Structures are given as C-alpha cells and as structure tokens.
Amino acid sequence: MQRQDFRCLHRLRVRWSEVDMQKIVFNAHYLSYADCAMTEYWRALAMPYEAGMRALGGEVYLKKASVEYHASARLDDLLDLGLRCARVGNSSLVFECGMFAGERLLAAVELVYVFADPATQTKRAVPPQLRAMIEHFEDGGEMVELRVGDWATLGRDATQLRMAVFVQEQGIDPAIELDEHDATAVHAVAYNRLAQPIATGRLLYAAPGDARIGRMAVDRVVRGQRWGRMVLDALVHAAQARGDAEVTLHAQRSAEGFYRRAGFEVQGEPFEEAGIAHITMRRVLS
C-alpha cells in the first residue's frame, strides 16, 4: 500500500488530545482518522453526504472495521490519509484507508459498509448511481459537469445554492440576494453526478469591455475541492470570449486568497457590503 495508490488524500496533523504519555497516538484514534478520510471521500465525489444519500434512498452503515498497525504516529506528525473503494458488492462497500507520514505507511484500515434503508436499517442493493459514481472516481474521471447559460435555464439551481449560502448560512437579506441583473447575466452552475447543483456564479456587463463576476457560491459541504475555481474559470473564459479587457469582483475578505490564486489583484480599500467585509479585486484579461 503506497500513497500513489489513492486518488483521495486528506492531510491531518496529530493533536495533543490524541496522544498518550509517550506522545504516541492512542490506537483507537486511527479509526477516527479513517472516519475523517471517509468524509473527505464523499467530498471528493462532489456529493454533499446527507442530500446525496436522500437522493439515493438509503444510507451506509459501518459493518466491520479492522486496523493493521505498522508504525506509530506521534504528536505533531503530518499524516496523509488515503482512502479508496476496493470493492462494491450487492449491498456492501469495502474501503481501504492508508495512513502515511511522508512515504512511510503507519497503519492500514479496512472499512466494510452496508447500504440500507435508514428507517428499518435493513440492507438494500447499492444503487446503480452510487456504484457508477464510485467507479468513475476510482477510474480518474471528472466528478462534476459545468453548465454555462442564461437565467431561464440555470436560475432555479443557482437560486437554490445562493439561498443556502448567502441567506441561510451568512444571514443576508433574501430581498437583496436576487436582483434584476440575473435576467441578463451569464450564469455557471456545477452539478455532481446525481445532478445536484454544488457551485454557481454569474457574469455581468459592468461597462463596455469591463465585466463583473458575482454571486459566487459553493455548497458548504463540498468546499475545498476546486469546484468554485472551476466556476470562476468558466466565467473568466466567458468574459474573454466576448472580448472584455478586464473583469472585477467584490470579494468577501475571507475569500481574498482564493481570488488571488486565480490571478485577481486587490483594488482600493476594504468596504462593507450586506453587512460583510469585502474588497474589490481585478484581473486584466489577455
């Protein structure tokens, strides 16, 4: 078992509360680490776990867990947790988790889950959609489909995401979330392989040759998996395709680093918008 065997890798630092008097990780915590890796696996599949399982009509329940120890993890070690699906049976799913410090394997965990009815906890056949999603991921496939279009086509799904992120999560007044600009904007929505919307954004005309990107929103559960960057890149490409010379946006300060990594630069001083600290950012288009 090697790091390169895993497409899904999650980095974790060993904390003080997880070690014994010798500053070695207490053995039971390796199962907690495996559970963290399992959560990241669903995120890598672009599947918000609760909403995804509801759509699939079931739930996965742990049937068996086993740990093989090779070496000790210690306080402040950076561990890379790899997780892969080794087999999908009729109603079972077998996952393997490798825990590495650098290239050294410290522990290997096998997790056997059963897909079941959440009401009765009686097993069911693994849905074909879930089987196909896992196989596609393990084969190296792209887990989302990006659609770019108008409000009539994408508005319902964009609204669902924006209401969840801006209104429910951030407390923005719903009266100002949807506006007259939606009808004329170019919209982008990313969908997972269950056809669930997971990320969105829009592109406006600010002035001739000057575009503005806004309403960037990613489902809270699947953030950090580049879906937001995929939407942003698509909107920048749409601006380039129509001949815009530059694109600006009002970034929430917490997302400033995200936009910097996409080539945007800060313009001016911070300001407040909808009760949240923002900064204007700009990118010149070649």
C-alpha positions as CSV (number, residue, x, y, z in Angstrom):
1,M,0.0,0.0,0.0
2,Q,1.5,3.3,-1.2
3,R,0.4,7.0,-1.2
4,Q,0.1,6.9,-5.0
5,D,-2.5,4.2,-4.8
6,F,-5.0,6.7,-3.6
7,R,-6.8,9.4,-5.5
8,C,-8.4,10.8,-2.4
9,L,-5.8,12.1,0.2
10,H,-6.5,14.2,3.3
11,R,-3.8,15.8,5.4
12,L,-4.2,15.8,9.2
13,R,-1.9,16.9,12.0
14,V,-1.8,14.8,15.1
15,R,-3.1,16.8,18.1
16,W,-2.2,16.8,21.8
17,S,-5.6,15.2,22.8
18,E,-4.9,12.2,20.6
19,V,-1.6,11.0,22.1
20,D,-0.6,9.1,25.3
21,M,2.1,9.9,27.8
22,Q,4.8,8.9,25.3
23,K,3.3,11.3,22.8
24,I,2.3,8.4,20.6
25,V,-1.2,8.3,19.0
26,F,-3.6,6.2,21.1
27,N,-4.6,3.2,19.0
28,A,-8.4,3.9,18.9
29,H,-7.8,7.3,17.2
30,Y,-6.7,5.6,14.0
31,L,-10.4,4.7,13.4
32,S,-11.3,8.3,14.0
33,Y,-8.7,9.2,11.3
34,A,-10.3,6.7,8.9
35,D,-13.7,8.3,9.5
36,C,-12.2,11.7,8.6
37,A,-10.8,10.2,5.4
38,M,-14.3,8.7,4.7
39,T,-15.9,12.1,5.0
40,E,-13.3,13.5,2.6
41,Y,-14.0,10.7,0.1
42,W,-17.7,11.8,-0.2
43,R,-16.5,15.4,-0.6
44,A,-14.1,14.3,-3.4
45,L,-17.0,12.7,-5.1
46,A,-18.7,16.1,-5.1
47,M,-21.5,14.6,-3.0
48,P,-23.0,16.5,-0.1
49,Y,-23.4,13.4,2.1
50,E,-26.9,14.0,3.6
51,A,-28.5,15.4,0.4
52,G,-26.8,12.7,-1.7
53,M,-28.0,9.8,0.4
54,R,-31.5,11.2,0.5
55,A,-31.4,11.2,-3.3
56,L,-30.1,7.7,-3.3
57,G,-32.9,6.5,-1.0
58,G,-30.7,5.0,1.7
59,E,-27.7,5.3,4.0
60,V,-24.4,3.5,4.6
61,Y,-23.8,1.8,7.9
62,L,-20.5,0.5,9.1
63,K,-20.5,-3.3,9.5
64,K,-16.8,-4.0,10.2
65,A,-13.6,-2.1,10.8
66,S,-10.1,-3.6,11.2
67,V,-6.7,-1.9,11.7
68,E,-3.3,-3.2,10.9
69,Y,-0.5,-1.2,12.7
70,H,2.9,-0.8,11.1
71,A,4.5,2.1,13.0
72,S,3.5,4.8,15.4
73,A,2.1,8.3,14.6
74,R,3.4,10.9,17.1
75,L,2.4,14.3,18.3
76,D,2.6,17.0,15.5
77,D,3.1,14.5,12.7
78,L,1.5,15.4,9.5
79,L,-0.4,12.4,8.3
80,D,-1.7,11.9,4.8
81,L,-4.8,9.7,4.9
82,G,-5.6,8.0,1.6
83,L,-8.9,6.4,1.0
84,R,-10.2,4.2,-1.9
85,C,-13.1,1.9,-2.6
86,A,-11.7,-1.5,-3.1
87,R,-14.9,-3.3,-3.9
88,V,-18.7,-2.7,-4.4
89,G,-20.8,-5.7,-3.8
90,N,-24.5,-6.3,-4.0
91,S,-25.2,-4.3,-0.8
92,S,-21.8,-3.8,0.7
93,L,-18.9,-1.3,0.0
94,V,-15.4,-2.1,1.1
95,F,-13.0,0.8,1.6
96,E,-9.3,0.8,2.4
97,C,-7.5,3.6,4.2
98,G,-3.8,4.1,4.3
99,M,-2.2,6.4,6.8
100,F,1.2,7.8,5.8
101,A,3.9,10.0,7.4
102,G,5.7,11.1,4.2
103,E,6.0,7.9,2.2
104,R,6.0,5.6,5.3
105,L,2.9,3.6,5.9
106,L,1.9,3.8,9.6
107,A,-1.5,2.0,9.6
108,A,-3.9,0.4,7.2
109,V,-7.6,0.3,7.9
110,E,-10.4,-1.7,6.2
111,L,-14.0,-0.5,6.5
112,V,-16.9,-2.6,5.4
113,Y,-20.2,-0.7,5.0
114,V,-23.7,-1.9,4.1
115,F,-26.2,0.2,2.1
116,A,-29.5,0.1,3.9
117,D,-32.9,1.6,4.5
118,P,-32.5,4.3,7.1
119,A,-35.9,3.7,8.6
120,T,-35.5,-0.1,9.1
121,Q,-31.8,-0.5,8.8
122,T,-32.3,-3.5,6.6
123,K,-29.9,-3.8,3.7
124,R,-30.6,-2.8,0.2
125,A,-28.8,-3.2,-3.1
126,V,-26.2,-0.5,-3.7
127,P,-27.9,2.0,-6.1
128,P,-26.6,1.9,-9.7
129,Q,-25.9,5.7,-9.4
130,L,-23.7,5.3,-6.4
131,R,-21.9,2.3,-7.9
132,A,-21.3,4.3,-11.1
133,M,-20.1,7.4,-9.2
134,I,-17.5,5.5,-7.2
135,E,-16.3,3.5,-10.2
136,H,-16.0,6.8,-12.2
137,F,-14.0,8.4,-9.4
138,E,-11.6,5.5,-8.9
139,D,-11.0,5.4,-12.7
140,G,-9.9,9.1,-12.5
141,G,-13.0,10.7,-14.0
142,E,-14.2,14.2,-13.5
143,M,-16.9,14.3,-10.8
144,V,-18.8,17.4,-11.9
145,E,-20.4,18.8,-15.0
146,L,-20.2,22.5,-15.6
147,R,-23.1,24.2,-17.4
148,V,-23.0,27.9,-18.6
149,G,-26.2,29.5,-19.7
150,D,-28.9,32.0,-19.0
151,W,-31.2,32.5,-16.0
152,A,-34.1,30.8,-17.6
153,T,-32.0,27.6,-17.9
154,L,-30.0,27.7,-14.7
155,G,-31.8,30.1,-12.4
156,R,-33.7,27.6,-10.3
157,D,-30.5,25.7,-9.4
158,A,-28.4,28.9,-8.9
159,T,-31.1,30.2,-6.6
160,Q,-31.1,27.1,-4.5
161,L,-27.3,27.4,-3.9
162,R,-27.4,31.2,-3.4
163,M,-30.2,31.0,-0.8
164,A,-28.4,28.2,1.1
165,V,-25.0,30.0,1.2
166,F,-25.9,33.7,1.3
167,V,-29.3,33.7,3.1
168,Q,-29.2,30.7,5.4
169,E,-25.5,30.5,6.1
170,Q,-24.4,34.1,6.0
171,G,-27.7,35.8,7.0
172,I,-28.0,38.1,4.0
173,D,-31.5,39.6,3.4
174,P,-33.2,37.5,0.8
175,A,-34.8,40.6,-0.6
176,I,-31.4,41.7,-2.0
177,E,-30.0,38.4,-3.0
178,L,-31.9,38.0,-6.2
179,D,-32.0,41.2,-8.4
180,E,-32.8,42.5,-11.9
181,H,-29.3,41.7,-13.2
182,D,-29.9,37.9,-13.0
183,A,-32.1,38.1,-16.1
184,T,-29.3,39.5,-18.3
185,A,-26.3,37.8,-16.7
186,V,-24.3,34.7,-17.9
187,H,-24.6,32.0,-15.2
188,A,-22.5,29.0,-14.5
189,V,-23.6,26.0,-12.4
190,A,-21.6,22.9,-11.5
191,Y,-23.5,19.7,-11.0
192,N,-22.4,16.4,-9.4
193,R,-23.1,13.0,-10.9
194,L,-26.5,12.9,-9.1
195,A,-27.5,16.1,-11.0
196,Q,-27.3,18.1,-7.8
197,P,-26.1,21.7,-8.1
198,I,-23.0,22.3,-5.9
199,A,-21.4,25.6,-7.2
200,T,-22.6,28.7,-9.1
201,G,-21.6,32.2,-10.1
202,R,-22.7,34.9,-12.6
203,L,-21.0,37.3,-15.1
204,L,-22.4,40.8,-15.7
205,Y,-21.5,43.7,-18.0
206,A,-20.2,46.5,-15.8
207,A,-19.2,48.7,-18.7
208,P,-18.1,48.3,-22.3
209,G,-15.2,45.9,-22.2
210,D,-15.4,45.6,-18.4
211,A,-17.1,42.5,-16.9
212,R,-18.1,41.8,-13.3
213,I,-18.3,38.4,-11.6
214,G,-20.5,37.9,-8.6
215,R,-22.8,35.7,-6.6
216,M,-20.1,33.0,-6.3
217,A,-21.4,30.3,-4.1
218,V,-20.3,26.7,-3.3
219,D,-22.3,24.2,-1.2
220,R,-20.7,24.3,2.3
221,V,-20.2,20.5,2.5
222,V,-18.1,20.2,-0.7
223,R,-15.9,23.3,-0.4
224,G,-12.2,23.0,-1.0
225,Q,-12.5,20.6,-3.9
226,R,-11.9,23.2,-6.7
227,W,-15.5,23.4,-7.8
228,G,-15.6,27.1,-7.1
229,R,-12.4,27.6,-9.1
230,M,-14.0,25.7,-12.0
231,V,-17.0,28.1,-12.0
232,L,-14.7,31.1,-11.7
233,D,-12.5,30.0,-14.6
234,A,-15.6,29.4,-16.8
235,L,-16.9,32.9,-16.1
236,V,-13.5,34.4,-16.8
237,H,-13.4,32.4,-20.1
238,A,-16.8,33.7,-21.0
239,A,-15.6,37.3,-20.4
240,Q,-12.6,36.7,-22.6
241,A,-14.7,35.1,-25.3
242,R,-16.9,38.2,-25.6
243,G,-13.8,40.5,-25.8
244,D,-13.8,42.1,-22.3
245,A,-10.5,43.7,-21.4
246,E,-10.8,43.1,-17.6
247,V,-13.0,41.6,-15.0
248,T,-13.7,42.8,-11.5
249,L,-15.5,41.4,-8.5
250,H,-16.3,42.2,-4.9
251,A,-14.7,39.5,-2.9
252,Q,-15.6,38.7,0.7
253,R,-12.4,39.2,2.7
254,S,-12.4,35.6,3.8
255,A,-12.2,34.5,0.1
256,E,-9.5,37.0,-0.9
257,G,-6.8,34.3,-1.1
258,F,-9.0,32.2,-3.4
259,Y,-9.2,35.0,-5.9
260,R,-5.6,35.9,-5.6
261,R,-4.7,32.4,-6.6
262,A,-6.9,32.9,-9.7
263,G,-4.9,36.0,-10.8
264,F,-7.0,38.7,-9.3
265,E,-5.4,41.7,-7.6
266,V,-6.8,44.0,-4.8
267,Q,-8.0,47.4,-5.9
268,G,-8.7,50.1,-3.3
269,E,-9.7,49.8,0.4
270,P,-11.9,47.3,2.1
271,F,-15.6,48.1,2.4
272,E,-18.8,46.6,3.9
273,E,-21.5,45.1,1.6
274,A,-24.6,43.4,3.0
275,G,-23.0,43.6,6.5
276,I,-19.9,41.6,5.3
277,A,-16.4,42.9,4.8
278,H,-15.4,43.0,1.1
279,I,-12.6,44.1,-1.2
280,T,-12.6,45.0,-4.9
281,M,-10.4,42.7,-7.0
282,R,-9.5,43.0,-10.7
283,R,-7.9,40.8,-13.3
284,V,-6.7,42.0,-16.7
285,L,-7.7,39.6,-19.5
286,S,-5.2,38.9,-22.2
